[in-house]
Amino acid sequence: MFTRHNHTSGSLTATWLLPVVPPITIAAVGSSLCTLLIAKDRLDYALIIFITSYVMLGVGLLLAIAIMVIYFQRLALHHCPAREVIVSTFLPLGEWINLL
């Protein structure tokens, strides 16, 4: 009934960043949505979405940076990830591009 996982720094992959992607994506889409709402004179909705987008961006950035620090430490101290999960090394690159 119970499953046990061994979470060590040597087994960490970049897939730990996947739960952090939606808050940052919501923040990016929210800013685009605000410009459309301002053009339609819906300033009350635009303000709510703007504030929510900034909160989601703050939460997403803090979590992404914390996970990336742990991930880069893992890359510096341990060998490269296994062949099966080597594709996940592109996730931090996509995360940084999303932040810009």
PEMO-V262554 format. One record per run of one state. SS is the DSSP state (H for helix, E for strand, - for the rest). FROM is the first residue (numbers start at 1). LEN is the number of residues. Records with the same first field share a line. If there is no record, write none. Layout:
BEGIN
SS = FROM-LEN, FROM-LEN
END
This chain:
BEGIN
- = 1-8, 12-2, 40-3, 78-5, 100-1
H = 9-3, 14-26, 43-35, 83-17
END
